Amino acid sequence: MGIMDFFKKARRQQRLGRSYAASIVDRLTKDWTTTNRTAGAELKTALKPLRARSRELSRNNDYARRFLKMVGSNVVGPTGIKLQVRAREPDGRLDKFANRHIEENFIKWGKPGVCTMDGKMSWTEAQRMMVESVARDGEIIIRMVKGAAAANEFGFALQFLEADHLDESLNQSLPNGRRIEMSIEFDAWRRPVAYHFLDKHPGDEFYSLGGRTYTRVPAEQILHPFIIERPDQPRGVPWMSSAMLRLQMLGGYEEAEVVAARIGASKMGFFTSPDSDSYEGGGEDADSNLTMELEPGVFEQLPSGVSVQTFDPDHPAGQFGDFMKTCLRGIASGLNVCYTGLANDLEGVNFSSIRQGTIEERDHWRVLQRWSIEHFHVPVFEAWLVSFLSSGMTTLPMRRFDKFNVPVWSPRGWQWVDPLKEVNANIAAVGAGFKSKSEVAAEQGRDLEEIFDALAAEQELAEAKGIDLKDEGKGDENGGENGKNNKDPEADEDGDN
């Protein structure tokens, strides 16, 4: 090493000592970007292919499809995020008549054929459509149609539009100081004031015949839910974006292993002879290469002068399973879900590990439930309530809108992997005053008032039938049958009992 090289190395080490190592550009990091652009600038060219590839994966990749269904089933659940209205009288008592009246009519509006403009979805299906579309495409457009155009007695319905109706290439400055960015018109404070929709879906086969025409719709008619990851971000990014490349590569690798295994299982023999005029073979491809089909138990005759070099593929390799697991763990991390749930792999899972993974994943689902409520359920209910109070279907006055606009949304809950321990823990927490019964019910996706109503009805029915329920359901204080304390066999191996 020359003297100049020595000084260069010393200066570089000096720079590393007073800077961030990850900021250094050298032969190891020169392909690592150092350019900063706005969120909009990055999305203008990347969003369209990201969305197209995310949709393709959701159609043809088992794990991507599994992820989307996990989103729908865990965020929305089988019965949707339920509405409870908590309007109160001036003295603080619940206005039971108004609450029940509003809830019953919202359920009526949520039936299939009423709540959406296409007449195909129920309110529960609409919730699932929203969250799964945002997970797949990064965003969705929901137009709130009011008045006679809604074509129902409530004068309110939802129209779902794919994000493709917002043209990423529509970017311009307006004379009034506003700016259109990726088809969304913003004011000086970056607040959306209007959306410029393509009249036709760009994927429509007739799209190119009519050219591009836009319709401007005020922002107050539009819901545009997406996860905001950066300030001033105008559009949403597919949730699978960081895992998409690995999903695609893993799918191709798995396909190659399957094909190689089929080839290995279709070992063939060949006949050779001095005169091979009778050879027909499999023909030739476009480049005049000989081809032959692989089929188990078939022997073919080779043409004169042609020899065979043996090919004996050993696939899938012995490390195939471990390699797949390693890749899927990385994919699960990118999707923010538990590996065991994404891969349907419970091999080697013990009680402690599945409990820890389940707790972390459920916290993530709760975050998404809250996001869905704030960006979809709350604005939809508010708009519906305005239409309902002014529709003539109710005697509830519009001037009391603020009184009635007190929804409580109850997302789905989950049963624990060890229900006995959960029940005992909740009993102890409620008894010590650390938790209320309402909180316990909410964790399971239920409403305490509904539980009490059901218990009261059950008690009334039992009394009518002459059945005494006083001694029912007490159980043993140790949680076992007949006074025995039953241990969890799975917990023993981890020392949980």
C-alpha distance (Angstrom), angle and dihedral (degrees) to the residues before:
residue distance angle dihedral
M1 . . .
G2 3.82 . .
I3 3.78 124.7 .
M4 3.82 91.7 -105.9
D5 3.79 91.3 52.2
F6 3.78 88.8 51.2
F7 3.81 92.2 54.1
K8 3.83 91.9 45.2
K9 3.77 90.5 53.3
A10 3.81 91.3 47.2
R11 3.82 91.9 50.7
R12 3.80 90.8 48.6
Q13 3.80 91.9 51.5
Q14 3.79 88.3 48.6
R15 3.79 90.9 53.8
L16 3.80 90.8 48.6
G17 3.76 90.1 52.4
R18 3.80 94.4 57.2
S19 3.82 99.3 33.9
Y20 3.79 140.7 45.6
A21 3.78 114.2 -75.4
A22 3.81 91.3 -142.8
S23 3.83 90.1 59.7
I24 3.82 94.8 59.9
V25 3.81 115.8 107.3
D26 3.80 112.6 -149.5
R27 3.78 138.9 130.9
L28 3.81 90.8 -66.0
T29 3.80 96.7 48.9
K30 3.82 105.4 27.9
D31 3.84 91.4 106.7
W32 3.83 90.5 53.5
T33 3.78 110.7 98.8
T34 3.79 121.1 -112.2
T35 3.82 95.9 177.6
N36 3.79 121.2 111.4
R37 3.78 119.9 -154.8
T38 3.78 134.0 168.7
A39 3.77 119.6 -93.7
G40 3.80 89.5 -110.0
A41 3.80 93.5 51.3
E42 3.80 91.1 52.6
L43 3.79 93.3 47.5
K44 3.81 98.0 47.1
T45 3.80 92.6 76.9
A46 3.81 100.8 20.6
L47 3.80 103.8 47.0
K48 3.81 99.2 70.7
P49 3.85 96.8 52.3
L50 3.81 90.9 39.9
R51 3.79 90.9 55.2
A52 3.81 93.4 44.9
R53 3.81 92.8 49.7
S54 3.78 92.8 45.1
R55 3.80 89.8 54.1
E56 3.80 91.6 47.9
L57 3.78 90.8 52.4
S58 3.80 91.0 48.7
R59 3.81 88.7 54.9
N60 3.78 100.3 44.1
N61 3.80 110.2 17.0
D62 3.80 115.2 82.0
Y63 3.79 95.2 -153.0
A64 3.80 94.5 48.0
R65 3.77 90.4 49.8
R66 3.79 90.1 47.3
F67 3.81 90.3 52.7
L68 3.80 93.3 53.2
K69 3.79 91.6 50.1
M70 3.81 89.6 48.5
V71 3.81 88.5 55.0
G72 3.80 92.6 50.9
S73 3.79 96.4 44.3
N74 3.82 96.1 44.5
V75 3.80 101.0 39.5
V76 3.81 98.6 38.1
G77 3.79 103.7 16.8
P78 3.81 128.1 -165.6
T79 3.82 96.3 -56.2
G80 3.80 101.8 29.5
I81 3.78 130.7 -121.6
K82 3.80 102.8 -47.0
L83 3.78 127.7 -134.1
Q84 3.79 124.5 -130.5
V85 3.82 118.5 178.4
R86 3.81 116.2 -149.6
A87 3.82 105.0 -171.5
R88 3.81 112.3 160.6
E89 3.76 136.9 -156.7
P90 3.84 119.9 -119.4
D91 3.82 89.4 -96.1
G92 3.81 91.7 56.2
R93 3.81 98.1 -103.6
L94 3.81 117.8 132.5
D95 3.79 113.9 -100.4
K96 3.78 93.2 -128.6
F97 3.81 95.8 -180.0
A98 3.83 94.6 51.9
N99 3.80 93.2 42.5
R100 3.78 94.6 50.9
H101 3.82 92.3 41.6
I102 3.82 92.8 53.5
E103 3.81 93.5 43.3
E104 3.81 93.0 49.7
N105 3.80 92.5 50.3
F106 3.81 92.4 46.5
I107 3.81 88.5 53.4
K108 3.80 88.6 49.2
W109 3.80 90.8 51.1
G110 3.83 89.8 48.5
K111 3.80 94.5 61.7
P112 3.83 119.3 112.5
G113 3.78 112.5 -85.1
V114 3.81 95.2 28.4
C115 3.80 114.5 61.3
T116 3.84 99.1 48.5
M117 3.77 128.7 53.6
D118 3.80 93.6 -128.1
G119 3.82 90.5 55.0
K120 3.81 92.0 -134.1
M121 3.79 106.1 103.0
S122 3.77 137.5 63.5
W123 3.81 121.9 -143.4
T124 3.82 90.4 -98.3
E125 3.80 91.0 50.7
A126 3.81 89.8 47.3
Q127 3.80 90.2 54.7
R128 3.79 90.6 50.9
M129 3.81 91.7 45.7
M130 3.80 90.4 53.6
V131 3.80 98.6 50.1
E132 3.82 96.8 39.2
S133 3.82 91.4 48.1
V134 3.80 91.6 51.1
A135 3.81 90.4 48.1
R136 3.80 91.7 50.6
D137 3.84 101.7 35.7
G138 3.80 100.9 22.1
E139 3.80 92.3 -120.4
I140 3.78 145.2 21.4
I141 3.80 134.8 -154.9
I142 3.80 119.0 -129.7
R143 3.78 119.0 -174.9
M144 3.80 116.8 -159.1
V145 3.81 106.8 -142.4
K146 3.79 115.4 -159.9
G147 3.80 136.6 -173.2
A148 3.78 127.0 12.1
A149 3.81 91.8 -20.1
A150 3.81 88.7 69.2
A151 3.82 88.7 68.1
N152 3.80 96.3 -146.4
E153 3.80 136.2 94.3
F154 3.79 92.5 -104.2
G155 3.79 93.3 58.0
F156 3.79 91.6 -133.9
A157 3.81 134.3 96.3
L158 3.81 140.4 151.6
Q159 3.79 128.0 -117.5
F160 3.80 116.3 -160.2
L161 3.81 116.6 -150.2
E162 3.78 127.5 -178.0
A163 3.79 116.4 -118.2
D164 3.83 89.5 -113.2
H165 3.81 88.0 82.9
L166 3.82 87.0 73.1
D167 3.79 106.1 77.1
E168 3.80 110.6 -139.1
S169 3.81 90.3 -156.6
L170 3.82 95.0 58.9
N171 3.82 101.8 100.5
Q172 3.80 123.7 144.4
S173 3.79 144.4 136.1
L174 3.81 116.9 -115.3
P175 3.84 127.3 -142.4
N176 3.83 91.8 -117.3
G177 3.80 91.6 62.6
R178 3.77 94.9 -99.9
R179 3.77 123.5 122.3
I180 3.78 132.8 -144.4
E181 3.78 110.8 -143.5
M182 3.79 119.6 -179.0
S183 3.85 89.0 -19.7
I184 3.82 94.8 -51.1
E185 3.81 117.5 113.1
F186 3.81 112.4 -141.4
D187 3.78 131.4 -170.4
A188 3.81 124.2 -137.9
W189 3.83 90.3 -80.1
R190 3.81 93.0 53.0
R191 3.79 91.3 -109.0
P192 3.84 113.2 145.3
V193 3.81 111.1 -114.8
A194 3.81 100.0 169.4
Y195 3.80 143.9 1.8
H196 3.81 123.0 -136.7
F197 3.80 107.1 -148.5
L198 3.76 127.7 -165.1
D199 3.79 107.1 -119.8
K200 3.79 89.3 -138.1
H201 3.78 130.7 39.4
P202 3.84 106.6 -106.6
G203 3.79 88.6 -133.2
D204 3.79 91.9 59.2
E205 3.80 112.9 112.5
F206 3.82 89.5 -131.4
Y207 3.80 93.7 49.1
S208 3.81 95.9 98.2
L209 3.80 93.4 49.4
G210 3.78 95.9 66.3
G211 3.80 99.9 32.8
R212 3.77 125.1 -137.8
T213 3.79 118.2 -40.1
Y214 3.80 124.6 167.8
T215 3.79 136.4 -152.7
R216 3.79 119.2 -153.3
V217 3.82 113.6 -139.8
P218 3.84 122.7 -176.0
A219 3.79 113.9 -111.9
E220 3.83 93.5 -122.4
Q221 3.81 88.0 70.2
I222 3.79 93.8 52.0
L223 3.79 135.6 76.9
H224 3.80 113.1 -163.6
P225 3.81 108.0 179.6
F226 3.80 118.9 -172.8
I227 3.80 137.6 136.9
I228 3.81 111.0 -93.7
E229 3.80 110.2 -141.8
R230 3.82 100.3 163.4
P231 3.82 134.8 29.7
D232 3.82 113.7 -94.4
Q233 3.81 91.1 15.6
P234 3.83 104.8 160.5
R235 3.81 100.8 -169.8
G236 3.80 139.4 27.6
V237 3.81 128.7 -103.5
P238 3.84 123.3 -138.6
W239 3.79 109.7 -99.3
M240 3.81 91.5 -129.8
S241 3.83 93.5 56.4
S242 3.83 97.5 112.1
A243 3.82 92.9 44.1
M244 3.80 99.1 40.2
L245 3.81 98.1 90.4
R246 3.79 92.5 49.4
L247 3.81 91.2 45.9
Q248 3.81 90.5 53.1
M249 3.80 94.3 45.7
L250 3.79 92.8 45.5
G251 3.79 90.8 50.1
G252 3.81 90.3 52.1
Y253 3.80 91.9 46.9
E254 3.79 92.4 49.8
E255 3.82 90.4 49.1
A256 3.82 90.8 50.5
E257 3.80 90.7 50.9
V258 3.80 91.3 50.7
V259 3.82 92.1 48.9
A260 3.81 91.2 47.2
A261 3.79 90.0 49.9
R262 3.81 90.3 52.1
I263 3.79 90.5 49.9
G264 3.79 90.5 49.3
A265 3.80 90.2 51.1
S266 3.81 91.4 50.3
K267 3.81 100.0 63.6
M268 3.77 111.4 169.8
G269 3.79 137.7 -167.1
F270 3.78 129.0 -143.3
F271 3.79 134.9 -143.0
T272 3.80 119.3 -143.2
S273 3.82 127.8 -167.4
P274 3.82 136.5 166.9
D275 3.79 90.9 -110.4
S276 3.80 115.4 42.4
D277 3.79 99.5 168.2
S278 3.80 89.7 128.8
Y279 3.81 93.1 60.6
E280 3.77 113.1 122.1
G281 3.82 101.6 164.3
G282 3.76 124.3 167.8
G283 3.78 96.8 -56.9
E284 3.78 129.3 -121.2
D285 3.76 134.7 -64.4
A286 3.82 126.6 -128.4
D287 3.82 90.3 -79.9
S288 3.84 93.4 51.9
N289 3.81 92.8 -106.8
L290 3.79 116.3 149.0
T291 3.79 113.2 -109.5
M292 3.78 133.3 -168.9
E293 3.75 133.5 179.7
L294 3.80 122.1 -116.0
E295 3.77 113.1 -125.9
P296 3.82 128.2 156.2
G297 3.81 116.6 -106.7
V298 3.83 96.9 12.4
F299 3.83 125.0 131.5
E300 3.81 119.7 -164.4
Q301 3.78 133.3 -165.6
L302 3.78 116.7 -121.0
P303 3.79 122.1 -137.5
S304 3.78 119.0 -107.8
G305 3.79 114.2 -75.3
V306 3.82 94.0 16.5
S307 3.79 120.9 118.2
V308 3.80 130.9 -174.2
Q309 3.77 126.8 -125.4
T310 3.77 108.4 -152.2
F311 3.80 117.6 -111.7
D312 3.77 115.0 -169.6
P313 3.83 109.4 171.2
D314 3.78 115.7 -160.3
H315 3.81 101.7 -153.3
P316 2.88 143.0 -170.1
A317 3.78 90.0 35.0
G318 3.78 121.3 -134.4
Q319 3.82 92.2 -105.3
F320 3.80 94.1 50.7
G321 3.81 95.3 104.1
D322 3.79 95.5 46.6
F323 3.80 91.5 46.2
M324 3.82 91.6 51.2
K325 3.80 90.8 49.7
T326 3.79 92.5 50.3
C327 3.80 92.1 50.7
L328 3.80 93.0 45.7
R329 3.79 91.4 51.1
G330 3.79 89.0 56.9
I331 3.81 90.8 46.7
A332 3.80 91.2 49.2
S333 3.81 89.5 52.4
G334 3.80 90.4 51.9
L335 3.81 90.7 49.9
N336 3.82 91.2 44.1
V337 3.80 93.5 -127.2
C338 3.78 133.9 119.2
Y339 3.83 115.2 -87.7
T340 3.81 93.0 -135.2
G341 3.79 91.3 56.5
L342 3.80 96.5 44.4
A343 3.82 95.5 45.8
N344 3.84 97.0 33.5
D345 3.80 85.5 -129.5
L346 3.81 117.0 145.2
E347 3.80 95.0 158.5
G348 3.78 111.3 132.9
V349 3.82 93.1 2.9
N350 3.79 116.8 142.2
F351 3.79 130.5 -166.8
S352 3.80 96.7 -96.2
S353 3.80 96.8 47.5
I354 3.79 95.8 47.7
R355 3.80 90.5 45.7
Q356 3.80 92.7 52.7
G357 3.81 93.1 46.4
T358 3.79 91.8 46.3
I359 3.81 93.1 50.9
E360 3.81 92.9 52.3
E361 3.80 93.2 45.7
R362 3.80 93.6 48.5
D363 3.79 90.3 52.4
H364 3.81 87.1 56.6
W365 3.81 91.5 49.7
R366 3.82 89.8 50.8
V367 3.80 90.0 53.9
L368 3.80 89.7 53.1
Q369 3.80 91.5 45.9
R370 3.79 90.1 55.2
W371 3.80 90.7 46.4
S372 3.81 90.6 51.3
I373 3.81 92.1 49.5
E374 3.80 93.9 49.5
H375 3.80 97.7 44.3
F376 3.82 101.9 34.1
H377 3.79 116.9 11.7
V378 3.81 98.6 44.5
P379 3.84 97.7 48.7
V380 3.82 92.1 42.3
F381 3.80 92.2 51.7
E382 3.80 92.6 47.1
A383 3.80 92.1 51.5
W384 3.81 91.6 44.2
L385 3.81 92.0 49.4
V386 3.82 91.7 53.4
S387 3.81 90.3 51.6
F388 3.81 92.6 44.5
L389 3.81 95.1 50.3
S390 3.82 90.9 48.8
S391 3.82 96.7 41.5
G392 3.82 97.8 84.6
M393 3.82 90.2 -120.8
T394 3.79 93.4 109.4
T395 3.78 141.0 41.4
L396 3.80 91.2 -141.1
P397 3.83 107.0 115.8
M398 3.79 123.0 -119.4
R399 3.80 90.0 -137.4
R400 3.81 87.4 69.6
F401 3.79 92.5 57.6
D402 3.81 93.2 121.1
K403 3.81 90.2 52.1
F404 3.82 92.8 53.3
N405 3.81 96.5 38.6
V406 3.81 94.5 83.9
P407 3.80 104.6 110.3
V408 3.78 122.0 173.4
W409 3.79 111.8 -159.0
S410 3.80 117.9 -152.6
P411 3.82 112.8 -159.8
R412 3.75 121.8 -160.5
G413 3.80 119.0 -81.2
W414 3.78 131.8 -153.9
Q415 3.77 136.3 -122.0
W416 3.77 112.3 -121.1
V417 3.80 122.8 -115.4
D418 3.81 87.5 -116.2
P419 3.86 106.6 35.1
L420 3.81 93.9 -179.2
K421 3.80 93.2 58.8
E422 3.80 91.5 44.8
V423 3.80 93.1 52.2
N424 3.81 92.6 47.5
A425 3.81 91.3 47.3
N426 3.80 91.5 50.6
I427 3.81 91.7 48.3
A428 3.79 89.8 52.4
A429 3.82 93.1 45.9
V430 3.81 93.2 49.0
G431 3.80 91.4 45.2
A432 3.80 91.5 51.4
G433 3.78 92.4 47.2
F434 3.81 94.6 -116.3
K435 3.79 93.2 117.3
S436 3.80 136.2 24.4
K437 3.78 126.6 -133.5
S438 3.80 88.1 -116.1
E439 3.81 89.9 59.3
V440 3.81 91.5 49.4
A441 3.81 90.7 50.9
A442 3.82 92.1 46.4
E443 3.82 91.2 53.0
Q444 3.80 87.5 59.8
G445 3.79 93.0 45.9
R446 3.81 93.8 -107.6
D447 3.80 135.4 120.9
L448 3.81 119.1 -122.9
E449 3.81 93.1 -142.2
E450 3.80 90.8 55.2
I451 3.81 90.1 49.0
F452 3.81 91.5 51.7
D453 3.81 90.9 46.5
A454 3.81 89.9 52.1
L455 3.81 92.2 47.6
A456 3.80 91.3 48.7
A457 3.80 91.4 50.0
E458 3.79 90.2 47.7
Q459 3.80 91.3 50.4
E460 3.80 91.3 48.3
L461 3.80 91.5 50.2
A462 3.83 91.8 48.1
E463 3.79 91.7 51.5
A464 3.80 90.7 49.6
K465 3.83 89.1 52.7
G466 3.81 93.5 44.4
I467 3.82 94.3 -113.6
D468 3.82 121.1 144.4
L469 3.80 112.1 -141.0
K470 3.81 96.8 176.4
D471 3.81 95.2 101.0
E472 3.82 94.9 38.9
G473 3.79 121.3 110.0
K474 3.80 98.2 8.7
G475 3.80 93.6 117.1
D476 3.78 124.4 172.8
E477 3.76 119.2 -44.4
N478 3.81 89.3 -130.4
G479 3.80 91.2 55.8
G480 3.79 96.6 -114.1
E481 3.78 137.6 108.2
N482 3.80 121.1 -93.5
G483 3.79 92.7 3.1
K484 3.81 94.2 -55.6
N485 3.76 122.8 131.7
N486 3.81 105.0 -132.0
K487 3.77 116.1 -157.5
D488 3.77 125.9 -144.7
P489 3.81 104.2 -110.8
E490 3.80 92.2 -154.9
A491 3.79 92.9 52.9
D492 3.83 94.1 56.8
E493 3.76 94.1 73.2
D494 3.81 91.2 57.6
G495 3.76 98.0 39.5
D496 3.81 93.4 -114.0
N497 3.83 94.5 140.8
